[in-house]
Amino acid sequence: MTKMIDTIKTLGISLEEYGIKEFPLSLTNKNSYTLILRPNDWITGYVKLEQADNSVILSLHVECIPYPYDYFRSFQSQKAIFLNFSLSKSNIPCFHHILAIHKYNPFWTSPLFISSKDTKCYNHLQHLLTDNGDGSYTHYMPLAGAYGIADMEYSAVHNTLRLCFHPFQGGTVAIDTTLAIITQHSNPYLAIEHSFLTASKHNLIDTPLRKDKVYPPELNGLGWCTWNAFYHDVTADKIRLKLEEFREKKIPVKWIMIDDGWFPAKDLRLTSFSEDRRKLPMGLKAFIQEIKKNYDIEYVGVWHAFTGYWFGLDTELETSFPLSSNASLSSRCFHAGPYGILVSELDEESAFAFFDTWHTYLKEQGVDFLKVDAQGNALEFLRHMQDCCKKVSSTLQPPSPHSWGN
């Protein structure tokens, strides 16, 4: 713990209309493992490190100080906070290699390998692992919470690692959140495992641990996705031709994914829950029954975006949305975000009604499973909205795993 505290150098902030400033941190009591911000006119607060099992939980508690005779100060919506860790001693890097997950756009990540000789700078890093060169490894696991999302940056120029925090909403004047789990271990795999175990035990992540996940039986066997073959121009005839080719070449495809392009849309906005009859003239249900019978396909899945489509929903879908037993609920199932992009309503009950309506239709057509894409869109479309990162404690009971097959 003490060694970890010694690597934390400064805390930086970015305030709307006031710019960026860095502040030193003081360890007032080694027994408390709390780093206090030195008195200043910008913000007040502290960084706390808590030993939890084999890991360290790092949390942030800061608040803007109002400027006399002026507006309240508030944090920037992106990179409002950055905590600097030193990775060098006397300008000599104290690591051999870094392995990270790099989020290089809202939708995609890739592995990133950084050596001590690398001269580049990288941002939006997730799950970063350092080879410390002394037989130990350190895993940094940034977290998301009610106040926003954390990630990391690496600067080769200063041999500095930054833990950054993004509220994704304007007007934030106080942040009280857990930033990251940090674990050091002689085994790199166990360093990562202990981070996840600690995060799960302390309810800092919702995702089940790998050991608790059940592999979907629908995905057993060889599968095929239409995307790289046809992109948006997918049709029933093209899928049939491809399945004929698989049969001729004796390729044992057991399941297929009908990707983007199977439903009608306008200007990249979803106009209907049902299939595009120009592409699937016989309808989705009859087509699925046909290919299962004729080509020995066991399961068929379809694609849809988390936000409906790439640019959300079209007003045509809003006006045609079926009324439920609760008419007021149906009228609230659509929400225009700060950029005017229409998405499903944000409250849990209305959002459930939206997706339940769509998924019920798909189940009736014989769809066995879903690929839910474009999940990064939601944060982009809802940016600057209050509590856009807020964790919801569900009171609704979603279908049990694999219930579509029952």
C-alpha positions in Angstrom: 0.0 0.0 0.0 2.7 2.4 0.9 4.6 1.7 -2.3 1.4 2.4 -4.3 0.9 5.7 -2.5 4.5 6.7 -3.4 3.8 6.4 -7.1 0.8 8.9 -7.0 2.3 12.3 -7.7 -0.4 14.9 -8.5 -4.1 15.3 -9.1 -5.2 17.4 -12.1 -8.6 18.9 -12.8 -10.3 20.6 -15.8 -13.0 23.1 -15.0 -15.4 24.6 -17.4 -14.2 28.1 -18.5 -11.3 27.9 -16.1 -9.0 25.4 -17.8 -6.6 22.8 -16.4 -4.7 22.9 -13.1 -2.6 20.3 -11.2 -2.3 20.0 -7.4 0.0 18.1 -5.1 -1.4 15.6 -2.7 -0.3 15.2 0.9 -0.3 12.0 3.0 -1.5 13.3 6.4 -1.7 9.9 8.1 0.0 6.8 6.8 -2.4 4.6 8.7 -5.4 6.1 6.9 -3.9 5.8 3.4 -5.7 9.0 2.4 -4.1 11.7 0.2 -5.5 15.1 0.9 -5.5 17.9 -1.6 -3.4 20.8 -0.3 -5.5 24.0 0.3 -6.3 25.9 -2.9 -9.0 28.1 -4.4 -10.3 25.6 -7.0 -11.3 22.3 -5.4 -11.3 20.5 -2.1 -11.2 16.8 -1.4 -9.1 13.7 -1.1 -8.0 10.4 -2.8 -8.4 7.3 -0.7 -6.7 3.9 -1.0 -8.3 1.0 0.7 -6.8 -2.5 1.0 -9.3 -5.1 -0.1 -8.1 -8.8 -0.2 -5.2 -8.8 -2.6 -6.0 -5.5 -4.3 -6.3 -1.8 -3.6 -9.5 0.1 -4.2 -8.8 3.7 -5.2 -11.6 6.3 -4.7 -12.0 10.0 -5.4 -13.9 12.6 -3.3 -13.7 16.1 -4.7 -15.9 19.3 -4.9 -15.5 22.6 -6.7 -15.1 25.7 -4.6 -17.4 28.5 -5.8 -15.6 31.6 -7.0 -16.8 34.7 -5.1 -19.1 37.1 -7.1 -19.1 34.7 -10.0 -20.9 31.6 -11.3 -20.3 28.2 -9.6 -17.4 26.4 -10.9 -18.0 23.0 -12.5 -16.0 20.1 -13.9 -15.5 19.6 -17.7 -17.7 16.8 -19.1 -14.6 14.9 -20.3 -11.3 14.3 -18.4 -12.5 16.3 -15.5 -10.0 14.6 -13.2 -6.7 13.0 -13.9 -4.5 11.3 -11.3 -0.8 11.0 -12.2 1.2 7.9 -11.4 5.0 8.0 -11.8 6.5 5.1 -13.7 10.1 6.1 -13.5 12.9 6.7 -11.1 15.5 9.3 -12.0 14.0 9.4 -15.6 14.6 5.7 -16.0 11.4 3.7 -16.8 10.7 1.2 -14.0 8.7 -1.1 -16.3 9.6 -3.4 -19.2 6.4 -3.6 -21.0 2.7 -2.5 -20.8 -0.2 -4.4 -22.1 -3.5 -2.6 -22.4 -6.9 -2.6 -24.0 -7.2 0.5 -26.2 -10.6 2.0 -26.9 -9.8 3.7 -30.2 -13.4 4.8 -31.0 -16.8 4.6 -29.2 -17.4 1.0 -30.6 -14.0 -0.8 -30.9 -11.1 -1.9 -28.7 -7.9 -3.6 -29.5 -4.9 -5.0 -27.6 -2.0 -2.5 -27.3 1.6 -3.4 -26.5 3.9 -0.7 -25.2 7.6 -1.0 -24.5 9.8 1.1 -22.3 11.4 2.5 -25.5 8.0 3.6 -26.9 7.9 7.4 -27.6 4.1 7.7 -28.2 1.3 8.8 -26.0 -1.9 6.8 -25.7 -5.3 7.6 -24.3 -8.6 5.8 -23.5 -6.8 2.7 -22.2 -8.8 0.1 -20.3 -7.4 -2.8 -18.2 -3.7 -1.9 -18.2 -1.0 -4.3 -17.0 2.6 -3.3 -16.4 5.6 -5.7 -16.3 7.6 -4.0 -13.5 10.8 -5.6 -14.4 11.4 -7.0 -10.9 9.2 -10.1 -11.2 6.0 -8.3 -10.3 3.1 -7.1 -12.4 0.6 -4.3 -11.7 -3.0 -4.4 -13.1 -5.0 -1.2 -13.2 -8.7 -1.7 -13.7 -10.6 1.6 -14.3 -14.3 1.5 -13.3 -17.6 3.1 -14.4 -20.1 4.4 -11.8 -22.9 6.8 -11.1 -20.7 9.8 -11.7 -19.1 8.8 -14.9 -16.4 6.5 -16.5 -12.7 6.1 -15.8 -9.9 5.1 -18.2 -6.2 5.6 -18.5 -3.5 7.5 -20.4 0.2 6.7 -20.9 2.7 9.4 -21.6 6.1 8.2 -22.8 7.5 11.8 -22.6 7.1 11.9 -18.8 7.0 8.2 -18.1 3.6 8.9 -16.4 0.5 6.9 -16.2 -2.8 8.9 -15.8 -6.0 7.6 -14.4 -8.7 9.8 -16.0 -12.3 10.4 -15.1 -15.1 11.6 -17.4 -18.5 12.7 -16.0 -20.0 13.0 -19.6 -22.3 15.7 -18.3 -22.0 19.4 -17.8 -22.6 21.2 -14.5 -21.0 18.6 -12.3 -19.7 20.3 -9.1 -18.9 17.2 -6.9 -17.6 13.8 -7.6 -17.7 10.9 -5.1 -16.8 7.7 -6.8 -14.6 4.6 -7.0 -12.0 5.2 -9.7 -10.1 1.9 -10.1 -9.0 -1.4 -8.7 -5.2 -1.8 -8.6 -3.5 -5.2 -8.0 0.1 -6.2 -7.8 1.2 -9.8 -8.1 4.1 -12.0 -9.3 1.7 -13.8 -11.7 0.1 -11.5 -14.3 -2.9 -13.7 -14.8 -3.6 -13.7 -11.0 -3.1 -9.9 -10.9 -6.0 -9.5 -13.4 -8.1 -12.2 -11.7 -7.8 -10.6 -8.2 -8.8 -7.3 -9.6 -12.0 -8.7 -11.0 -12.7 -10.8 -7.9 -12.3 -7.7 -5.7 -14.6 -5.6 -8.0 -17.2 -8.3 -8.0 -17.1 -8.8 -4.2 -17.5 -5.1 -3.5 -20.3 -4.7 -6.1 -18.2 -2.4 -8.3 -19.1 -4.3 -11.5 -22.3 -5.9 -12.7 -20.8 -8.3 -15.2 -20.7 -11.9 -13.9 -17.2 -13.4 -13.5 -16.1 -15.7 -16.3 -16.4 -18.7 -14.0 -20.1 -17.9 -13.4 -21.0 -17.4 -17.0 -22.9 -20.1 -19.0 -21.8 -20.5 -22.6 -24.9 -20.2 -24.8 -25.7 -23.6 -26.3 -27.0 -21.8 -29.4 -23.5 -20.9 -30.3 -22.1 -24.5 -30.1 -20.8 -25.6 -33.5 -19.6 -23.6 -36.4 -21.5 -20.3 -37.1 -21.7 -17.8 -39.9 -22.5 -14.1 -39.8 -23.8 -12.3 -43.0 -21.9 -9.0 -42.3 -18.6 -9.5 -44.0 -20.2 -11.2 -47.0 -23.0 -8.7 -47.7 -22.8 -5.8 -45.2 -26.1 -3.8 -45.3 -27.1 -5.4 -48.6 -28.3 -8.7 -47.1 -31.2 -10.5 -48.7 -32.9 -13.9 -48.5 -31.6 -14.9 -51.9 -28.0 -14.1 -51.0 -28.2 -16.0 -47.8 -29.7 -19.1 -49.6 -26.8 -18.9 -52.2 -24.2 -18.9 -49.4 -25.9 -21.8 -47.6 -25.9 -23.7 -50.8 -22.2 -23.1 -51.1 -21.6 -24.3 -47.5 -23.5 -27.5 -48.3 -21.6 -28.1 -51.5 -18.3 -27.6 -49.8 -19.5 -29.7 -46.8 -18.9 -26.9 -44.3 -21.1 -27.8 -41.3 -22.6 -24.5 -40.4 -25.0 -25.0 -37.4 -26.1 -21.4 -36.7 -26.2 -18.1 -38.6 -26.4 -14.5 -37.6 -28.4 -12.2 -40.0 -26.6 -9.0 -39.4 -27.3 -5.3 -40.0 -29.6 -4.6 -42.9 -32.5 -6.9 -42.4 -35.0 -4.3 -41.2 -36.3 -1.1 -42.8 -34.5 2.2 -41.9 -34.4 5.8 -43.1 -31.3 8.0 -42.8 -29.8 5.4 -40.5 -32.8 5.6 -38.2 -35.0 2.6 -37.4 -38.5 2.9 -38.9 -40.0 -0.5 -38.0 -39.5 -3.5 -35.7 -40.5 -5.9 -38.5 -38.3 -7.1 -41.4 -37.7 -5.3 -44.7 -40.0 -7.2 -47.1 -38.0 -6.1 -50.1 -35.1 -8.1 -48.7 -37.1 -10.9 -47.1 -40.2 -11.2 -49.3 -41.6 -14.3 -47.6 -41.2 -12.7 -44.1 -38.7 -13.5 -41.4 -40.7 -16.3 -39.8 -41.1 -18.3 -43.0 -37.5 -17.7 -44.1 -36.1 -19.0 -40.8 -38.3 -22.1 -41.0 -37.1 -22.7 -44.6 -33.4 -22.5 -43.9 -33.6 -24.6 -40.8 -35.5 -27.3 -42.7 -33.5 -27.2 -46.0 -29.9 -26.5 -44.7 -29.8 -28.2 -41.3 -29.4 -24.9 -39.5 -30.2 -25.3 -35.8 -30.3 -21.6 -34.7 -30.9 -18.2 -36.3 -30.0 -14.9 -34.7 -30.6 -11.3 -35.8 -28.7 -8.1 -35.2 -30.0 -4.8 -33.8 -28.4 -1.7 -32.3 -28.8 -0.9 -28.6 -30.1 2.5 -29.7 -32.5 1.1 -32.3 -30.2 1.9 -35.2 -27.0 3.9 -35.8 -28.7 7.3 -35.5 -31.5 6.1 -33.2 -35.2 5.8 -34.0 -37.3 7.5 -36.7 -40.5 9.3 -35.9 -42.3 6.8 -38.1 -41.6 4.1 -35.5 -42.8 6.4 -32.7 -46.2 7.0 -34.3 -46.7 3.3 -35.0 -45.5 2.0 -31.6 -48.3 -0.4 -30.3 -50.3 0.9 -27.4 -49.9 -1.2 -24.3 -52.5 -1.7 -21.5 -50.9 1.4 -20.0 -51.4 4.1 -22.7 -49.4 6.7 -20.8 -46.5 4.3 -20.7 -46.5 3.8 -24.5 -46.5 7.6 -25.1 -43.4 7.8 -23.0 -41.4 5.1 -24.7 -39.4 7.6 -26.8 -37.0 10.3 -25.8 -35.1 13.0 -27.8 -31.6 13.4 -26.4 -29.6 16.6 -26.4 -28.6 16.2 -30.1 -32.3 15.6 -31.1 -31.6 11.9 -31.7 -34.6 9.8 -30.8 -34.0 6.8 -28.5 -36.1 4.7 -26.2 -37.1 6.4 -23.0 -34.6 6.4 -20.2 -36.6 5.2 -17.2 -36.4 1.5 -16.6 -40.1 0.7 -17.1 -40.5 2.5 -20.4 -37.2 1.1 -21.8 -38.3 -2.4 -20.9 -41.6 -1.9 -22.7 -39.8 -0.7 -25.8 -37.4 -3.7 -26.0 -39.9 -6.2 -24.8 -42.2 -5.2 -27.6 -39.4 -5.6 -30.2 -38.0 -8.9 -28.7 -41.5 -10.4 -28.4 -42.1 -9.9 -32.1 -38.7 -11.4 -32.9 -39.3 -14.5 -30.8 -42.7 -15.0 -32.5 -40.8 -15.0 -35.8 -38.6 -17.9 -34.6 -35.5 -15.9 -33.8 -33.3 -17.8 -31.4 -30.8 -15.2 -30.2 -29.7 -11.6 -30.6 -26.6 -9.6 -31.4 -26.9 -6.2 -29.7 -24.5 -3.8 -31.3 -23.6 -0.1 -31.1 -23.8 0.0 -27.4 -21.3 2.8 -27.4 -23.9 5.0 -29.1 -26.0 5.3 -26.0 -23.3 7.3 -24.1 -22.7 9.5 -27.2 -26.3 10.3 -27.7 -27.1 10.9 -24.0 -23.9 12.9 -23.2 -24.5 16.0 -21.0 -27.7 14.5 -19.6 -28.0 14.2 -15.9 -26.9 10.7 -14.6 -26.2 9.4 -18.0 -23.8 6.9 -16.4 -26.0 6.1 -13.5 -26.3 2.5 -12.4 -29.9 1.2 -12.1 -30.9 -1.4 -9.6 -33.5 -3.3 -11.6 -36.8 -4.3 -10.1 -38.0 -5.9 -13.4 -37.3 -9.5 -14.0 -35.8 -10.1 -17.5 -36.2 -13.5 -19.2 -33.9 -16.2 -17.8 -30.9 -17.2 -20.0 -31.9 -19.2 -23.1 -35.6 -18.8 -22.3 -36.2 -18.0 -26.0 -35.6 -21.6 -26.8 -38.3 -22.8 -24.4 
